[in-house]
């Protein structure tokens, strides 16, 4: 035997592939093959509904995306507005403070001549014993102070000879008067003043009052 030959009992059995998909029962009866699954066919109405649903979903997603963008712009505008409001409030407060300081500065400036007149009156009284000169200096100082008040908007309240007004005048006492002077102010003890339409203080006055006549017969 040739050494390259293979003995019959050593030959490898060659397997032939079988592609038989038939199935049989234990009794040898053939089992019917399962029918291939059929792909369901969609109706035109189903296709239409699916198309509408897809379009609606796309519109909803686009609307949500747009809403997010609008919300972001709103938050940005809100933040800008709050910042601008805060800056405007700060500028307004600074302006009011500056105006207040300027008003104080102007008022103090108007008072300086009054102080000058007082100092002149004091200096004059030290060198001149005349009471008339001192009186003139005091009168001049009072006039200067009154002008300073008027310059800043203070208004003196008229009193003597006018009708008594309880909103502007304070009656300190009364004096008997005839019919023409009844209810009229006959004397002023201290001036009253208004500022910006508001009463700073009422004028303290004396008021004429008609006395009831009694006849004794």
C-alpha positions as a Python dict, from the first residue, in 0.01 Angstrom:
ca = {
    (1, 'X'): (0, 0, 0),
    (2, 'X'): (126, 335, -95),
    (3, 'X'): (210, 542, 204),
    (4, 'X'): (14, 832, 57),
    (5, 'X'): (-302, 625, 35),
    (6, 'X'): (-549, 623, 322),
    (7, 'X'): (-688, 308, 456),
    (8, 'X'): (-1060, 256, 409),
    (9, 'X'): (-1125, 260, 783),
    (10, 'X'): (-933, 585, 817),
    (11, 'X'): (-1117, 775, 544),
    (12, 'X'): (-1303, 1084, 670),
    (13, 'X'): (-1669, 1077, 600),
    (14, 'X'): (-1757, 1379, 387),
    (15, 'X'): (-2076, 1555, 502),
    (16, 'X'): (-2304, 1686, 235),
    (17, 'X'): (-2493, 1999, 345),
    (18, 'X'): (-2865, 1954, 347),
    (19, 'X'): (-3084, 2256, 294),
    (20, 'X'): (-3413, 2084, 352),
    (21, 'X'): (-3639, 2303, 566),
    (22, 'X'): (-3919, 2055, 577),
    (23, 'X'): (-4033, 1949, 921),
    (24, 'X'): (-4181, 1616, 1020),
    (25, 'X'): (-4365, 1490, 1323),
    (26, 'X'): (-4236, 1192, 1528),
    (27, 'X'): (-4477, 979, 1325),
    (28, 'X'): (-4308, 1089, 1006),
    (29, 'X'): (-4587, 1320, 896),
    (30, 'X'): (-4482, 1645, 741),
    (31, 'X'): (-4559, 1959, 932),
    (32, 'X'): (-4684, 2247, 723),
    (33, 'X'): (-4450, 2539, 704),
    (34, 'X'): (-4549, 2860, 885),
    (35, 'X'): (-4677, 3116, 641),
    (36, 'X'): (-4448, 3413, 598),
    (37, 'X'): (-4569, 3719, 795),
    (38, 'X'): (-4748, 3966, 580),
    (39, 'X'): (-4650, 4331, 601),
    (40, 'X'): (-4963, 4524, 699),
    (41, 'X'): (-5075, 4767, 438),
    (42, 'X'): (-5173, 5111, 575),
    (43, 'X'): (-5489, 5269, 457),
    (44, 'X'): (-5494, 5616, 304),
    (45, 'X'): (-5671, 5748, 617),
    (46, 'X'): (-5394, 5610, 843),
    (47, 'X'): (-5126, 5763, 622),
    (48, 'X'): (-5312, 6095, 631),
    (49, 'X'): (-5343, 6086, 1012),
    (50, 'X'): (-4975, 5996, 1056),
    (51, 'X'): (-4877, 6282, 824),
    (52, 'X'): (-5097, 6525, 1017),
    (53, 'X'): (-4956, 6401, 1349),
    (54, 'X'): (-4600, 6446, 1225),
    (55, 'X'): (-4675, 6796, 1100),
    (56, 'X'): (-4843, 6887, 1431),
    (57, 'X'): (-4545, 6752, 1626),
    (58, 'X'): (-4306, 6958, 1415),
    (59, 'X'): (-4520, 7273, 1469),
    (60, 'X'): (-4530, 7209, 1844),
    (61, 'X'): (-4155, 7161, 1862),
    (62, 'X'): (-4102, 7480, 1656),
    (63, 'X'): (-4342, 7671, 1884),
    (64, 'X'): (-4163, 7546, 2195),
    (65, 'X'): (-3828, 7647, 2047),
    (66, 'X'): (-3966, 7991, 1962),
    (67, 'X'): (-4114, 8025, 2311),
    (68, 'X'): (-3776, 7949, 2467),
    (69, 'X'): (-3621, 8221, 2251),
    (70, 'X'): (-3893, 8472, 2342),
    (71, 'X'): (-3853, 8390, 2710),
    (72, 'X'): (-3477, 8446, 2686),
    (73, 'X'): (-3530, 8782, 2515),
    (74, 'X'): (-3788, 8878, 2779),
    (75, 'X'): (-3550, 8795, 3063),
    (76, 'X'): (-3276, 8997, 2892),
    (77, 'X'): (-3509, 9295, 2840),
    (78, 'X'): (-3626, 9270, 3200),
    (79, 'X'): (-3270, 9268, 3330),
    (80, 'X'): (-3183, 9569, 3111),
    (81, 'X'): (-3492, 9756, 3230),
    (82, 'X'): (-3413, 9685, 3595),
    (83, 'X'): (-3056, 9803, 3543),
    (84, 'X'): (-3168, 10120, 3365),
    (85, 'X'): (-3429, 10187, 3635),
    (86, 'X'): (-3170, 10149, 3909),
    (87, 'X'): (-2932, 10380, 3724),
    (88, 'X'): (-3210, 10635, 3667),
    (89, 'X'): (-3310, 10617, 4034),
    (90, 'X'): (-2950, 10673, 4139),
    (91, 'X'): (-2918, 10971, 3902),
    (92, 'X'): (-3246, 11118, 4029),
    (93, 'X'): (-3138, 11079, 4391),
    (94, 'X'): (-2806, 11247, 4315),
    (95, 'X'): (-2986, 11529, 4132),
    (96, 'X'): (-3221, 11583, 4427),
    (97, 'X'): (-2930, 11579, 4670),
    (98, 'X'): (-2741, 11829, 4456),
    (99, 'X'): (-3047, 12055, 4435),
    (100, 'X'): (-3098, 12031, 4810),
    (101, 'X'): (-2737, 12123, 4876),
    (102, 'X'): (-2758, 12406, 4624),
    (103, 'X'): (-3075, 12538, 4792),
    (104, 'X'): (-2901, 12529, 5129),
    (105, 'X'): (-2599, 12703, 4979),
    (106, 'X'): (-2817, 12976, 4826),
    (107, 'X'): (-3008, 13029, 5152),
    (108, 'X'): (-2688, 13056, 5354),
    (109, 'X'): (-2556, 13304, 5100),
    (110, 'X'): (-2864, 13525, 5151),
    (111, 'X'): (-2813, 13514, 5528),
    (112, 'X'): (-2456, 13642, 5517),
    (113, 'X'): (-2562, 14011, 5465),
    (114, 'X'): (-2787, 13977, 5769),
    (115, 'X'): (-2491, 13865, 5975),
    (116, 'X'): (-2288, 14153, 5834),
    (117, 'X'): (-2556, 14404, 5943),
    (118, 'X'): (-2567, 14253, 6291),
    (119, 'X'): (-2191, 14281, 6323),
    (120, 'X'): (-2204, 14644, 6204),
    (121, 'X'): (-2477, 14725, 6456),
    (122, 'X'): (-2274, 14568, 6738),
    (123, 'X'): (-1957, 14749, 6632),
    (124, 'X'): (-2144, 15079, 6601),
    (125, 'X'): (-2295, 15044, 6948),
    (126, 'X'): (-1948, 15001, 7096),
    (127, 'X'): (-1822, 15333, 6955),
    (128, 'X'): (-2147, 15533, 6948),
    (129, 'X'): (-2364, 15527, 7262),
    (130, 'X'): (-2664, 15670, 7073),
    (131, 'X'): (-2963, 15443, 7096),
    (132, 'X'): (-3097, 15580, 6769),
    (133, 'X'): (-2796, 15447, 6576),
    (134, 'X'): (-2831, 15106, 6740),
    (135, 'X'): (-3204, 15106, 6663),
    (136, 'X'): (-3134, 15192, 6299),
    (137, 'X'): (-2884, 14907, 6276),
    (138, 'X'): (-3129, 14657, 6422),
    (139, 'X'): (-3405, 14776, 6187),
    (140, 'X'): (-3170, 14738, 5891),
    (141, 'X'): (-3078, 14387, 6003),
    (142, 'X'): (-3443, 14289, 6034),
    (143, 'X'): (-3515, 14421, 5685),
    (144, 'X'): (-3217, 14230, 5544),
    (145, 'X'): (-3335, 13908, 5706),
    (146, 'X'): (-3688, 13955, 5573),
    (147, 'X'): (-3552, 14011, 5220),
    (148, 'X'): (-3342, 13696, 5255),
    (149, 'X'): (-3653, 13496, 5345),
    (150, 'X'): (-3846, 13640, 5051),
    (151, 'X'): (-3559, 13555, 4815),
    (152, 'X'): (-3590, 13185, 4902),
    (153, 'X'): (-3969, 13183, 4856),
    (154, 'X'): (-4100, 13268, 5203),
    (155, 'X'): (-4416, 13484, 5193),
    (156, 'X'): (-4518, 13707, 5485),
    (157, 'X'): (-4885, 13688, 5581),
    (158, 'X'): (-5081, 14014, 5575),
    (159, 'X'): (-5253, 14083, 5902),
    (160, 'X'): (-5329, 14436, 6033),
    (161, 'X'): (-5645, 14573, 5874),
    (162, 'X'): (-5744, 14241, 5713),
    (163, 'X'): (-6021, 14004, 5816),
    (164, 'X'): (-5925, 13742, 6071),
    (165, 'X'): (-5861, 13404, 5905),
    (166, 'X'): (-5820, 13113, 6149),
    (167, 'X'): (-5616, 12928, 5887),
    (168, 'X'): (-5358, 13207, 5873),
    (169, 'X'): (-5393, 13392, 6201),
    (170, 'X'): (-5384, 13302, 6567),
    (171, 'X'): (-5597, 13528, 6785),
    (172, 'X'): (-5404, 13610, 7102),
    (173, 'X'): (-5663, 13851, 7239),
    (174, 'X'): (-5956, 14070, 7135),
    (175, 'X'): (-6037, 14436, 7172),
    (176, 'X'): (-6376, 14608, 7167),
    (177, 'X'): (-6447, 14749, 6823),
    (178, 'X'): (-6721, 14919, 6628),
    (179, 'X'): (-6920, 14751, 6358),
    (180, 'X'): (-6670, 14842, 6084),
    (181, 'X'): (-6376, 14688, 6274),
    (182, 'X'): (-6561, 14378, 6392),
    (183, 'X'): (-6360, 14066, 6298),
    (184, 'X'): (-6067, 14267, 6166),
    (185, 'X'): (-5709, 14242, 6291),
    (186, 'X'): (-5612, 14549, 6492),
    (187, 'X'): (-5257, 14456, 6601),
    (188, 'X'): (-4984, 14206, 6517),
    (189, 'X'): (-4763, 14047, 6783),
    (190, 'X'): (-4556, 13829, 6551),
    (191, 'X'): (-4554, 13788, 6175),
    (192, 'X'): (-4678, 13475, 6004),
    (193, 'X'): (-4517, 13317, 5700),
    (194, 'X'): (-4599, 13072, 5419),
    (195, 'X'): (-4361, 12870, 5208),
    (196, 'X'): (-4453, 12685, 4891),
    (197, 'X'): (-4822, 12740, 4960),
    (198, 'X'): (-4792, 12584, 5307),
    (199, 'X'): (-4821, 12763, 5637),
    (200, 'X'): (-4488, 12795, 5815),
    (201, 'X'): (-4648, 12956, 6117),
    (202, 'X'): (-4962, 13167, 6173),
    (203, 'X'): (-4947, 13536, 6254),
    (204, 'X'): (-5020, 13607, 6622),
    (205, 'X'): (-5270, 13892, 6624),
    (206, 'X'): (-5525, 14096, 6811),
    (207, 'X'): (-5881, 14094, 6676),
    (208, 'X'): (-6151, 14360, 6706),
    (209, 'X'): (-6481, 14231, 6844),
    (210, 'X'): (-6815, 14412, 6839),
    (211, 'X'): (-6940, 14439, 7195),
    (212, 'X'): (-7310, 14394, 7261),
    (213, 'X'): (-7468, 14721, 7366),
    (214, 'X'): (-7670, 14718, 7683),
    (215, 'X'): (-7908, 15003, 7755),
    (216, 'X'): (-8004, 15062, 8113),
    (217, 'X'): (-8313, 15273, 8140),
}
